[in-house]
Amino acid sequence: MQVPHRTRHTEWGARPECLPEPMRDYLRDWLPAWLDIWLETEQWDLAGELLIVDSCIGEPVTGRVGWEALAAIQQPDGLIPCEGSAPEYDNPEDAFRDHGHTAVVGVVAATVALSRALGGTPVAT
């Protein structure tokens, strides 16, 4: 029996049981180490993407450290730099162009994590 495409993935974390257990185990083992590396090298975009994955495997395994690091680097205007510390920009459009993906990653990561924490409604198939 072939599994329909929609049930083969986690639906953005709403269905972590759709990820095979060996893959969840692998991610549970390695996500904390990978996150530590990206935080140490200040790769905020990648750290945010790992936080999304953490929310999509069931119970999060990375703890608060990633969230605290992203919150600490976020600028008053909401900018999260792609890497390193936030550069100075005269034009906000230039800042968004250079770091917009990281802003989107941060929003998606926070939304998925919050939905999981609140017991988000599973997506209909």
Order of alpha helices (4+ residues) and beta strands (2+ residues): alpha-alpha-alpha-alpha
